[in-house]
Amino acid sequence: MSIPRKHHYVSQFYLRNFAVDPERKKITTVAKYGSTAVWSKRSIKNLGYESDLYVSLR
């Protein structure tokens, strides 16, 4: 059994409400690169998380 590494601070359950595909796995995002805004569809699985957010370093 592997230890979870991707700790979502925005639940995937909530992000699915904004899905743009029939499988409810992608949402539309916007990123700013200099003075250009880039719109794209991205996987919910790879958004709203931080690696090892809840790991204790004792």
ZALUMVO-764898 format. One record per atom (N, C-alpha, C, O): x, y, z; residue number from 1; atom name. Coordinates in Angstrom, 2 decimals, padded with zeros to 5 digits, always signed. Layout:
<atom x="X" y="Y" z="Z" i="NUM" at="CA"/>
...
//
This chain:
<atom x="+000.85" y="-001.18" z="+000.00" i="1" at="N"/>
<atom x="+000.00" y="+000.00" z="+000.00" i="1" at="CA"/>
<atom x="+000.89" y="+001.24" z="+000.00" i="1" at="C"/>
<atom x="+001.77" y="+001.38" z="+000.85" i="1" at="O"/>
<atom x="+000.65" y="+002.13" z="-000.94" i="2" at="N"/>
<atom x="+001.49" y="+003.33" z="-001.05" i="2" at="CA"/>
<atom x="+000.95" y="+004.46" z="-000.16" i="2" at="C"/>
<atom x="-000.24" y="+004.51" z="+000.15" i="2" at="O"/>
<atom x="+001.83" y="+005.33" z="+000.22" i="3" at="N"/>
<atom x="+001.47" y="+006.48" z="+001.05" i="3" at="CA"/>
<atom x="+000.99" y="+007.60" z="+000.14" i="3" at="C"/>
<atom x="+001.68" y="+007.93" z="-000.83" i="3" at="O"/>
<atom x="-000.18" y="+008.21" z="+000.41" i="4" at="N"/>
<atom x="-000.66" y="+009.31" z="-000.43" i="4" at="CA"/>
<atom x="+000.32" y="+010.48" z="-000.42" i="4" at="C"/>
<atom x="+000.81" y="+010.88" z="+000.64" i="4" at="O"/>
<atom x="+000.61" y="+011.03" z="-001.58" i="5" at="N"/>
<atom x="+001.53" y="+012.15" z="-001.69" i="5" at="CA"/>
<atom x="+000.82" y="+013.43" z="-002.14" i="5" at="C"/>
<atom x="+001.22" y="+014.52" z="-001.74" i="5" at="O"/>
<atom x="-000.22" y="+013.29" z="-002.96" i="6" at="N"/>
<atom x="-000.96" y="+014.45" z="-003.46" i="6" at="CA"/>
<atom x="-002.12" y="+014.74" z="-002.51" i="6" at="C"/>
<atom x="-003.14" y="+014.05" z="-002.55" i="6" at="O"/>
<atom x="-001.95" y="+015.74" z="-001.67" i="7" at="N"/>
<atom x="-002.99" y="+016.12" z="-000.73" i="7" at="CA"/>
<atom x="-003.77" y="+017.30" z="-001.31" i="7" at="C"/>
<atom x="-003.24" y="+018.41" z="-001.40" i="7" at="O"/>
<atom x="-005.03" y="+017.04" z="-001.71" i="8" at="N"/>
<atom x="-005.84" y="+018.06" z="-002.37" i="8" at="CA"/>
<atom x="-006.40" y="+019.05" z="-001.34" i="8" at="C"/>
<atom x="-007.08" y="+018.65" z="-000.40" i="8" at="O"/>
<atom x="-006.11" y="+020.33" z="-001.53" i="9" at="N"/>
<atom x="-006.71" y="+021.36" z="-000.69" i="9" at="CA"/>
<atom x="-007.99" y="+021.86" z="-001.31" i="9" at="C"/>
<atom x="-008.77" y="+022.54" z="-000.65" i="9" at="O"/>
<atom x="-008.23" y="+021.54" z="-002.57" i="10" at="N"/>
<atom x="-009.54" y="+021.73" z="-003.21" i="10" at="CA"/>
<atom x="-009.98" y="+020.34" z="-003.61" i="10" at="C"/>
<atom x="-009.36" y="+019.69" z="-004.45" i="10" at="O"/>
<atom x="-011.05" y="+019.87" z="-003.00" i="11" at="N"/>
<atom x="-011.51" y="+018.51" z="-003.22" i="11" at="CA"/>
<atom x="-011.87" y="+018.27" z="-004.69" i="11" at="C"/>
<atom x="-012.48" y="+019.12" z="-005.33" i="11" at="O"/>
<atom x="-011.48" y="+017.10" z="-005.20" i="12" at="N"/>
<atom x="-011.83" y="+016.74" z="-006.56" i="12" at="CA"/>
<atom x="-013.35" y="+016.66" z="-006.72" i="12" at="C"/>
<atom x="-013.88" y="+016.92" z="-007.79" i="12" at="O"/>
<atom x="-014.02" y="+016.31" z="-005.65" i="13" at="N"/>
<atom x="-015.49" y="+016.27" z="-005.65" i="13" at="CA"/>
<atom x="-016.07" y="+017.62" z="-006.04" i="13" at="C"/>
<atom x="-017.01" y="+017.68" z="-006.83" i="13" at="O"/>
<atom x="-015.54" y="+018.71" z="-005.50" i="14" at="N"/>
<atom x="-016.03" y="+020.05" z="-005.82" i="14" at="CA"/>
<atom x="-015.62" y="+020.48" z="-007.23" i="14" at="C"/>
<atom x="-016.40" y="+021.11" z="-007.94" i="14" at="O"/>
<atom x="-014.41" y="+020.14" z="-007.64" i="15" at="N"/>
<atom x="-013.93" y="+020.53" z="-008.96" i="15" at="CA"/>
<atom x="-014.74" y="+019.87" z="-010.07" i="15" at="C"/>
<atom x="-014.88" y="+020.45" z="-011.15" i="15" at="O"/>
<atom x="-015.28" y="+018.69" z="-009.82" i="16" at="N"/>
<atom x="-016.08" y="+018.01" z="-010.85" i="16" at="CA"/>
<atom x="-017.34" y="+018.79" z="-011.22" i="16" at="C"/>
<atom x="-017.89" y="+018.59" z="-012.30" i="16" at="O"/>
<atom x="-017.80" y="+019.67" z="-010.34" i="17" at="N"/>
<atom x="-018.97" y="+020.50" z="-010.66" i="17" at="CA"/>
<atom x="-018.67" y="+021.49" z="-011.78" i="17" at="C"/>
<atom x="-019.60" y="+022.03" z="-012.38" i="17" at="O"/>
<atom x="-017.40" y="+021.75" z="-012.06" i="18" at="N"/>
<atom x="-016.99" y="+022.68" z="-013.12" i="18" at="CA"/>
<atom x="-016.47" y="+021.96" z="-014.35" i="18" at="C"/>
<atom x="-015.89" y="+022.60" z="-015.24" i="18" at="O"/>
<atom x="-016.65" y="+020.66" z="-014.43" i="19" at="N"/>
<atom x="-016.12" y="+019.86" z="-015.53" i="19" at="CA"/>
<atom x="-016.72" y="+020.27" z="-016.86" i="19" at="C"/>
<atom x="-017.88" y="+020.67" z="-016.95" i="19" at="O"/>
<atom x="-015.89" y="+020.17" z="-017.91" i="20" at="N"/>
<atom x="-016.32" y="+020.55" z="-019.25" i="20" at="CA"/>
<atom x="-016.40" y="+019.35" z="-020.19" i="20" at="C"/>
<atom x="-016.70" y="+019.51" z="-021.38" i="20" at="O"/>
<atom x="-016.13" y="+018.16" z="-019.69" i="21" at="N"/>
<atom x="-016.21" y="+016.96" z="-020.52" i="21" at="CA"/>
<atom x="-017.24" y="+016.00" z="-019.92" i="21" at="C"/>
<atom x="-017.52" y="+016.07" z="-018.73" i="21" at="O"/>
<atom x="-017.79" y="+015.10" z="-020.72" i="22" at="N"/>
<atom x="-018.83" y="+014.18" z="-020.23" i="22" at="CA"/>
<atom x="-018.36" y="+013.26" z="-019.10" i="22" at="C"/>
<atom x="-019.16" y="+012.86" z="-018.26" i="22" at="O"/>
<atom x="-017.06" y="+012.91" z="-019.08" i="23" at="N"/>
<atom x="-016.54" y="+012.04" z="-018.02" i="23" at="CA"/>
<atom x="-016.32" y="+012.78" z="-016.71" i="23" at="C"/>
<atom x="-016.05" y="+012.16" z="-015.68" i="23" at="O"/>
<atom x="-016.44" y="+014.12" z="-016.74" i="24" at="N"/>
<atom x="-016.26" y="+014.99" z="-015.56" i="24" at="CA"/>
<atom x="-014.85" y="+014.85" z="-014.98" i="24" at="C"/>
<atom x="-014.68" y="+014.72" z="-013.77" i="24" at="O"/>
<atom x="-013.85" y="+014.89" z="-015.86" i="25" at="N"/>
<atom x="-012.46" y="+014.74" z="-015.43" i="25" at="CA"/>
<atom x="-011.59" y="+015.93" z="-015.79" i="25" at="C"/>
<atom x="-010.42" y="+015.97" z="-015.40" i="25" at="O"/>
<atom x="-012.11" y="+016.91" z="-016.53" i="26" at="N"/>
<atom x="-011.31" y="+018.06" z="-016.95" i="26" at="CA"/>
<atom x="-012.07" y="+019.36" z="-016.70" i="26" at="C"/>
<atom x="-013.29" y="+019.42" z="-016.82" i="26" at="O"/>
<atom x="-011.32" y="+020.41" z="-016.36" i="27" at="N"/>
<atom x="-011.89" y="+021.74" z="-016.22" i="27" at="CA"/>
<atom x="-011.07" y="+022.71" z="-017.06" i="27" at="C"/>
<atom x="-009.92" y="+022.45" z="-017.39" i="27" at="O"/>
<atom x="-011.69" y="+023.83" z="-017.39" i="28" at="N"/>
<atom x="-010.99" y="+024.87" z="-018.14" i="28" at="CA"/>
<atom x="-010.23" y="+025.75" z="-017.16" i="28" at="C"/>
<atom x="-010.78" y="+026.19" z="-016.15" i="28" at="O"/>
<atom x="-008.96" y="+026.00" z="-017.47" i="29" at="N"/>
<atom x="-008.12" y="+026.84" z="-016.62" i="29" at="CA"/>
<atom x="-007.52" y="+027.97" z="-017.45" i="29" at="C"/>
<atom x="-007.48" y="+027.90" z="-018.68" i="29" at="O"/>
<atom x="-007.06" y="+028.99" z="-016.75" i="30" at="N"/>
<atom x="-006.36" y="+030.09" z="-017.43" i="30" at="CA"/>
<atom x="-005.06" y="+030.35" z="-016.68" i="30" at="C"/>
<atom x="-005.02" y="+030.36" z="-015.45" i="30" at="O"/>
<atom x="-004.00" y="+030.57" z="-017.44" i="31" at="N"/>
<atom x="-002.69" y="+030.89" z="-016.87" i="31" at="CA"/>
<atom x="-002.17" y="+032.13" z="-017.56" i="31" at="C"/>
<atom x="-002.43" y="+032.35" z="-018.74" i="31" at="O"/>
<atom x="-001.43" y="+032.94" z="-016.83" i="32" at="N"/>
<atom x="-000.89" y="+034.17" z="-017.40" i="32" at="CA"/>
<atom x="+000.61" y="+033.99" z="-017.63" i="32" at="C"/>
<atom x="+001.36" y="+033.66" z="-016.71" i="32" at="O"/>
<atom x="+001.03" y="+034.21" z="-018.87" i="33" at="N"/>
<atom x="+002.43" y="+034.18" z="-019.25" i="33" at="CA"/>
<atom x="+002.80" y="+035.56" z="-019.79" i="33" at="C"/>
<atom x="+002.52" y="+035.87" z="-020.94" i="33" at="O"/>
<atom x="+003.42" y="+036.36" z="-018.96" i="34" at="N"/>
<atom x="+003.72" y="+037.74" z="-019.34" i="34" at="CA"/>
<atom x="+002.43" y="+038.50" z="-019.52" i="34" at="C"/>
<atom x="+001.63" y="+038.61" z="-018.58" i="34" at="O"/>
<atom x="+002.20" y="+039.03" z="-020.70" i="35" at="N"/>
<atom x="+000.96" y="+039.77" z="-020.95" i="35" at="CA"/>
<atom x="-000.06" y="+038.92" z="-021.70" i="35" at="C"/>
<atom x="-001.07" y="+039.45" z="-022.18" i="35" at="O"/>
<atom x="+000.18" y="+037.63" z="-021.81" i="36" at="N"/>
<atom x="-000.70" y="+036.73" z="-022.55" i="36" at="CA"/>
<atom x="-001.43" y="+035.79" z="-021.59" i="36" at="C"/>
<atom x="-000.82" y="+035.20" z="-020.70" i="36" at="O"/>
<atom x="-002.75" y="+035.65" z="-021.79" i="37" at="N"/>
<atom x="-003.55" y="+034.69" z="-021.03" i="37" at="CA"/>
<atom x="-003.74" y="+033.45" z="-021.89" i="37" at="C"/>
<atom x="-004.11" y="+033.55" z="-023.06" i="37" at="O"/>
<atom x="-003.50" y="+032.28" z="-021.31" i="38" at="N"/>
<atom x="-003.61" y="+031.02" z="-022.04" i="38" at="CA"/>
<atom x="-004.69" y="+030.17" z="-021.39" i="38" at="C"/>
<atom x="-004.59" y="+029.82" z="-020.22" i="38" at="O"/>
<atom x="-005.74" y="+029.84" z="-022.16" i="39" at="N"/>
<atom x="-006.82" y="+028.99" z="-021.70" i="39" at="CA"/>
<atom x="-006.54" y="+027.56" z="-022.12" i="39" at="C"/>
<atom x="-006.08" y="+027.32" z="-023.24" i="39" at="O"/>
<atom x="-006.80" y="+026.60" z="-021.24" i="40" at="N"/>
<atom x="-006.61" y="+025.20" z="-021.60" i="40" at="CA"/>
<atom x="-007.49" y="+024.31" z="-020.74" i="40" at="C"/>
<atom x="-007.96" y="+024.72" z="-019.67" i="40" at="O"/>
<atom x="-007.72" y="+023.08" z="-021.21" i="41" at="N"/>
<atom x="-008.43" y="+022.07" z="-020.43" i="41" at="CA"/>
<atom x="-007.38" y="+021.25" z="-019.70" i="41" at="C"/>
<atom x="-006.43" y="+020.76" z="-020.31" i="41" at="O"/>
<atom x="-007.57" y="+021.10" z="-018.38" i="42" at="N"/>
<atom x="-006.60" y="+020.34" z="-017.58" i="42" at="CA"/>
<atom x="-007.31" y="+019.31" z="-016.74" i="42" at="C"/>
<atom x="-008.48" y="+019.48" z="-016.40" i="42" at="O"/>
<atom x="-006.62" y="+018.25" z="-016.41" i="43" at="N"/>
<atom x="-007.17" y="+017.16" z="-015.62" i="43" at="CA"/>
<atom x="-007.37" y="+017.59" z="-014.17" i="43" at="C"/>
<atom x="-006.49" y="+018.22" z="-013.58" i="43" at="O"/>
<atom x="-008.51" y="+017.24" z="-013.61" i="44" at="N"/>
<atom x="-008.81" y="+017.56" z="-012.21" i="44" at="CA"/>
<atom x="-007.82" y="+016.86" z="-011.28" i="44" at="C"/>
<atom x="-007.48" y="+017.38" z="-010.22" i="44" at="O"/>
<atom x="-007.37" y="+015.68" z="-011.69" i="45" at="N"/>
<atom x="-006.44" y="+014.91" z="-010.86" i="45" at="CA"/>
<atom x="-005.14" y="+015.67" z="-010.60" i="45" at="C"/>
<atom x="-004.48" y="+015.43" z="-009.59" i="45" at="O"/>
<atom x="-004.77" y="+016.58" z="-011.50" i="46" at="N"/>
<atom x="-003.50" y="+017.30" z="-011.37" i="46" at="CA"/>
<atom x="-003.67" y="+018.76" z="-010.98" i="46" at="C"/>
<atom x="-002.77" y="+019.57" z="-011.21" i="46" at="O"/>
<atom x="-004.81" y="+019.12" z="-010.39" i="47" at="N"/>
<atom x="-005.06" y="+020.50" z="-009.96" i="47" at="CA"/>
<atom x="-005.47" y="+020.53" z="-008.49" i="47" at="C"/>
<atom x="-006.03" y="+019.57" z="-007.98" i="47" at="O"/>
<atom x="-005.19" y="+021.63" z="-007.84" i="48" at="N"/>
<atom x="-005.67" y="+021.84" z="-006.47" i="48" at="CA"/>
<atom x="-005.05" y="+020.94" z="-005.43" i="48" at="C"/>
<atom x="-005.72" y="+020.56" z="-004.47" i="48" at="O"/>
<atom x="-003.80" y="+020.59" z="-005.60" i="49" at="N"/>
<atom x="-003.14" y="+019.75" z="-004.60" i="49" at="CA"/>
<atom x="-001.73" y="+020.27" z="-004.33" i="49" at="C"/>
<atom x="-001.16" y="+021.03" z="-005.11" i="49" at="O"/>
<atom x="-001.20" y="+019.83" z="-003.20" i="50" at="N"/>
<atom x="+000.20" y="+020.10" z="-002.87" i="50" at="CA"/>
<atom x="+000.81" y="+018.80" z="-002.39" i="50" at="C"/>
<atom x="+000.22" y="+018.11" z="-001.56" i="50" at="O"/>
<atom x="+001.97" y="+018.47" z="-002.87" i="51" at="N"/>
<atom x="+002.63" y="+017.24" z="-002.45" i="51" at="CA"/>
<atom x="+003.03" y="+017.34" z="-000.98" i="51" at="C"/>
<atom x="+003.61" y="+018.33" z="-000.54" i="51" at="O"/>
<atom x="+002.71" y="+016.29" z="-000.24" i="52" at="N"/>
<atom x="+003.10" y="+016.16" z="+001.17" i="52" at="CA"/>
<atom x="+002.61" y="+017.31" z="+002.05" i="52" at="C"/>
<atom x="+003.32" y="+017.71" z="+002.98" i="52" at="O"/>
<atom x="+001.43" y="+017.84" z="+001.78" i="53" at="N"/>
<atom x="+000.89" y="+018.94" z="+002.56" i="53" at="CA"/>
<atom x="+000.68" y="+018.56" z="+004.02" i="53" at="C"/>
<atom x="+000.94" y="+019.37" z="+004.91" i="53" at="O"/>
<atom x="+000.21" y="+017.35" z="+004.27" i="54" at="N"/>
<atom x="-000.12" y="+016.92" z="+005.64" i="54" at="CA"/>
<atom x="+000.94" y="+016.00" z="+006.25" i="54" at="C"/>
<atom x="+000.62" y="+015.20" z="+007.13" i="54" at="O"/>
<atom x="+002.17" y="+016.08" z="+005.80" i="55" at="N"/>
<atom x="+003.23" y="+015.22" z="+006.32" i="55" at="CA"/>
<atom x="+003.88" y="+015.90" z="+007.51" i="55" at="C"/>
<atom x="+004.22" y="+017.08" z="+007.46" i="55" at="O"/>
<atom x="+004.05" y="+015.13" z="+008.58" i="56" at="N"/>
<atom x="+004.72" y="+015.62" z="+009.77" i="56" at="CA"/>
<atom x="+006.21" y="+015.32" z="+009.68" i="56" at="C"/>
<atom x="+006.60" y="+014.21" z="+009.31" i="56" at="O"/>
<atom x="+007.04" y="+016.29" z="+010.00" i="57" at="N"/>
<atom x="+008.49" y="+016.11" z="+009.90" i="57" at="CA"/>
<atom x="+009.12" y="+015.87" z="+011.26" i="57" at="C"/>
<atom x="+010.20" y="+016.39" z="+011.53" i="57" at="O"/>
<atom x="+008.49" y="+015.11" z="+012.12" i="58" at="N"/>
<atom x="+009.03" y="+014.84" z="+013.45" i="58" at="CA"/>
<atom x="+010.22" y="+013.97" z="+013.41" i="58" at="C"/>
<atom x="+010.79" y="+013.66" z="+014.46" i="58" at="O"/>
//
